[in-house]
Amino acid sequence: MSSTVPASLRMIPERSDQSTRLVLVRHGEATCHLRGVVGGPRGCTGLSELGVEQAQSLWRRLEETGELSGASALYASVLCRAVQTASVIGPAVGSGTLDVVKDCELCELHPGDADGLSWEQFRQTYGEPDWDDDPDTLVAPGGESWTSFVARAANALSALARRHRGEQVVVVCHAGVVEAAMLRFLPVDRSRRRLGLRTSYVSLTEFELTGPAVDGPAAGDWRLLRYNDAAHLPR
């Protein structure tokens, strides 16, 4: 490993042959976020100029450190901002030639009829759900509740862990998916509806699984190795 790599990056634990690693990468800054648009499949138009630069910054780090060179698979949600981020970092993941496998189960919360609306239009039309009070409220007709989103995202990650037992897998996804993993895989107080995490763009969050991956709240023996690792971004 290059001597120019910060010491903090050299302390990432080595993967044992028996463990499964899921590395969750949040996408870069999205154009829909800048425009104030609900970014579902219709509203998401990919990364902003800054978002592309952020993804390239992560790619350069991964090229230098080789920390994801052992990955056997690269997944992304179907939303443009995630697919584009995965395409940028792909040459530094695994062999550098992995196909990006797109999976809608890894998407951010499905907005239903709110997709593509401005956030002001969304508030005027549907109001804002109070998920801390009632996490079962739908965001909009045809959309998800917080409860259903967390279950869907966490179950999708558990399925990947079962499919790739003993491997390292990279998943380019969303801040909500990272929070869903925290809520379902770690011993978090079950009375907590949401954690309010501030997951940075193109940051890495890594989980290790040493037991069997199963669906449901007791999803196996998960351990959080790192959260919100964005050492490659300018301070």
C-alpha positions as CSV (number, residue, x, y, z in Angstrom):
1,M,0.0,0.0,0.0
2,S,1.3,3.5,-0.9
3,S,3.0,5.3,1.9
4,T,1.0,8.4,1.0
5,V,-2.2,6.8,2.2
6,P,-3.4,8.3,5.5
7,A,-2.8,6.1,8.6
8,S,-6.5,6.0,9.3
9,L,-7.1,4.2,6.0
10,R,-4.4,1.6,6.7
11,M,-6.3,0.5,9.9
12,I,-9.3,-0.9,8.1
13,P,-9.6,-4.5,9.4
14,E,-8.7,-7.4,7.1
15,R,-11.5,-9.6,6.0
16,S,-11.4,-13.2,7.4
17,D,-12.2,-16.0,5.0
18,Q,-15.4,-16.9,6.8
19,S,-16.9,-13.4,7.1
20,T,-19.1,-11.5,4.6
21,R,-18.6,-7.8,4.1
22,L,-21.1,-5.4,2.8
23,V,-19.7,-2.0,1.9
24,L,-22.4,0.6,1.4
25,V,-21.5,3.6,-0.6
26,R,-23.8,6.6,-0.6
27,H,-24.1,8.2,-4.1
28,G,-22.7,11.7,-4.9
29,E,-24.7,14.9,-4.8
30,A,-27.7,14.6,-7.1
31,T,-29.2,17.2,-9.4
32,C,-32.7,16.6,-8.0
33,H,-31.4,17.5,-4.5
34,L,-30.1,20.8,-5.9
35,R,-33.4,21.5,-7.7
36,G,-35.5,20.6,-4.7
37,V,-37.3,17.8,-6.6
38,V,-38.5,14.5,-5.1
39,G,-36.0,12.1,-6.6
40,G,-37.7,8.8,-7.5
41,P,-37.3,7.1,-10.9
42,R,-38.9,10.1,-12.6
43,G,-37.4,12.9,-10.6
44,C,-33.8,11.7,-10.5
45,T,-31.7,12.9,-13.4
46,G,-28.3,11.8,-12.1
47,L,-25.4,13.5,-10.4
48,S,-24.6,17.2,-10.3
49,E,-21.3,18.5,-11.4
50,L,-20.1,18.4,-7.8
51,G,-21.5,14.9,-7.4
52,V,-19.4,13.7,-10.3
53,E,-16.3,15.2,-8.7
54,Q,-17.1,13.6,-5.4
55,A,-17.5,10.2,-7.1
56,Q,-14.1,10.7,-8.9
57,S,-12.5,11.6,-5.6
58,L,-13.7,8.2,-4.1
59,W,-12.4,6.5,-7.3
60,R,-9.0,8.0,-6.9
61,R,-8.9,6.9,-3.2
62,L,-9.9,3.3,-4.1
63,E,-7.3,3.2,-6.9
64,E,-4.6,4.3,-4.4
65,T,-5.6,2.1,-1.4
66,G,-6.9,-1.0,-3.2
67,E,-9.3,-1.4,-0.2
68,L,-12.1,-2.7,-2.4
69,S,-10.0,-4.7,-4.8
70,G,-11.2,-7.9,-3.2
71,A,-14.9,-7.2,-4.0
72,S,-16.7,-9.9,-5.9
73,A,-19.8,-7.9,-6.9
74,L,-20.9,-4.3,-7.4
75,Y,-24.6,-3.5,-6.9
76,A,-26.5,-0.2,-7.2
77,S,-30.1,1.0,-6.8
78,V,-31.8,1.7,-10.1
79,L,-31.9,5.5,-9.5
80,C,-29.6,7.4,-11.8
81,R,-27.5,9.0,-9.1
82,A,-26.6,5.6,-7.7
83,V,-25.9,4.0,-11.1
84,Q,-23.8,6.9,-12.2
85,T,-21.7,6.8,-9.0
86,A,-21.2,3.1,-9.3
87,S,-20.0,3.5,-12.9
88,V,-17.4,6.1,-11.8
89,I,-15.9,4.0,-9.0
90,G,-16.3,0.6,-10.8
91,P,-12.8,0.5,-12.3
92,A,-11.4,0.5,-8.7
93,V,-13.8,-2.1,-7.3
94,G,-12.9,-5.8,-7.5
95,S,-11.2,-6.7,-10.8
96,G,-12.2,-3.3,-12.2
97,T,-14.5,-5.0,-14.8
98,L,-17.4,-5.9,-12.6
99,D,-20.9,-5.3,-14.1
100,V,-23.1,-2.9,-12.1
101,V,-26.0,-5.0,-11.0
102,K,-29.1,-2.7,-10.6
103,D,-31.6,-3.6,-8.0
104,C,-34.7,-1.6,-7.2
105,E,-34.9,-3.1,-3.7
106,L,-31.8,-1.0,-2.9
107,C,-33.5,2.3,-3.8
108,E,-34.3,5.1,-1.4
109,L,-37.9,5.2,-0.1
110,H,-40.3,4.9,-3.0
111,P,-42.2,8.2,-3.2
112,G,-45.1,7.0,-5.3
113,D,-47.2,9.8,-6.8
114,A,-44.9,12.4,-5.2
115,D,-42.1,11.4,-7.6
116,G,-40.9,14.4,-9.7
117,L,-42.8,17.0,-7.7
118,S,-41.0,19.9,-6.2
119,W,-40.7,19.6,-2.4
120,E,-43.1,22.6,-2.1
121,Q,-45.6,20.9,-4.3
122,F,-45.2,17.7,-2.3
123,R,-45.9,19.5,1.0
124,Q,-48.9,21.4,-0.4
125,T,-50.4,18.2,-1.9
126,Y,-49.6,15.5,0.7
127,G,-48.3,17.3,3.7
128,E,-45.3,15.9,5.6
129,P,-45.6,12.5,7.3
130,D,-44.6,12.5,11.0
131,W,-42.7,9.2,10.9
132,D,-41.5,9.6,14.5
133,D,-45.1,9.5,15.6
134,D,-46.5,7.1,13.0
135,P,-43.9,5.3,10.9
136,D,-46.7,3.4,9.0
137,T,-48.0,6.5,7.3
138,L,-47.5,6.4,3.5
139,V,-45.3,9.2,2.0
140,A,-47.9,9.6,-0.8
141,P,-50.3,7.3,-2.7
142,G,-48.4,4.4,-4.3
143,G,-45.4,5.1,-2.1
144,E,-43.9,3.5,1.0
145,S,-44.1,4.2,4.7
146,W,-41.0,4.4,6.8
147,T,-41.7,1.0,8.3
148,S,-42.1,-0.7,4.9
149,F,-39.0,1.0,3.5
150,V,-36.8,-0.1,6.4
151,A,-38.0,-3.7,6.0
152,R,-37.6,-3.7,2.2
153,A,-34.1,-2.2,2.3
154,A,-32.7,-4.3,5.1
155,N,-34.2,-7.5,3.7
156,A,-32.5,-6.7,0.3
157,L,-29.1,-6.3,2.0
158,S,-29.7,-9.6,3.9
159,A,-30.4,-11.3,0.6
160,L,-27.1,-10.0,-0.8
161,A,-25.3,-11.4,2.2
162,R,-26.9,-14.8,1.7
163,R,-26.1,-14.7,-2.0
164,H,-22.4,-13.8,-1.5
165,R,-21.6,-15.7,1.6
166,G,-17.9,-15.2,2.6
167,E,-17.4,-12.5,0.0
168,Q,-17.0,-8.7,-0.1
169,V,-19.8,-6.9,-1.9
170,V,-20.0,-3.2,-2.7
171,V,-23.5,-1.6,-2.8
172,V,-24.0,2.0,-4.1
173,C,-27.2,3.2,-2.5
174,H,-28.7,6.0,-0.4
175,A,-28.6,7.5,3.1
176,G,-31.9,5.9,3.9
177,V,-30.6,2.5,3.1
178,V,-27.6,3.0,5.4
179,E,-30.0,4.0,8.2
180,A,-32.2,1.0,7.5
181,A,-29.2,-1.3,7.9
182,M,-28.3,0.4,11.2
183,L,-31.8,0.0,12.5
184,R,-32.1,-3.7,11.6
185,F,-28.6,-5.1,11.9
186,L,-27.4,-3.4,15.1
187,P,-28.7,-3.6,18.7
188,V,-30.5,-0.3,18.4
189,D,-33.3,0.6,20.8
190,R,-36.4,-0.7,18.9
191,S,-38.5,2.2,20.2
192,R,-36.4,4.5,18.0
193,R,-38.3,5.2,14.7
194,R,-35.4,7.0,13.0
195,L,-31.8,7.7,13.9
196,G,-31.4,11.1,12.0
197,L,-28.0,10.1,10.6
198,R,-26.1,12.6,8.5
199,T,-24.5,10.3,6.0
200,S,-22.1,12.1,3.7
201,Y,-22.1,11.9,-0.1
202,V,-19.8,9.1,-1.4
203,S,-19.0,7.9,2.1
204,L,-18.4,4.3,2.9
205,T,-20.2,2.3,5.6
206,E,-19.1,-1.3,6.1
207,F,-20.8,-4.2,7.9
208,E,-19.4,-7.6,8.6
209,L,-21.5,-10.7,9.0
210,T,-20.1,-13.7,10.7
211,G,-23.3,-15.7,11.3
212,P,-26.1,-16.8,8.9
213,A,-27.9,-14.0,7.1
214,V,-31.7,-14.3,7.6
215,D,-34.6,-11.9,7.1
216,G,-36.3,-10.2,10.0
217,P,-35.1,-8.1,13.0
218,A,-32.6,-10.7,14.1
219,A,-30.7,-10.7,10.8
220,G,-27.6,-12.5,11.8
221,D,-24.4,-11.6,13.7
222,W,-23.7,-8.2,12.2
223,R,-20.9,-5.9,13.2
224,L,-20.4,-2.3,12.1
225,L,-16.8,-1.8,11.0
226,R,-17.0,1.8,9.8
227,Y,-19.6,4.5,9.2
228,N,-19.5,7.6,7.1
229,D,-15.9,7.2,6.0
230,A,-15.4,10.2,3.7
231,A,-11.7,10.8,4.2
232,H,-11.3,11.3,0.5
233,L,-13.5,14.4,0.4
234,P,-12.0,17.9,0.9
235,R,-12.3,19.2,4.4
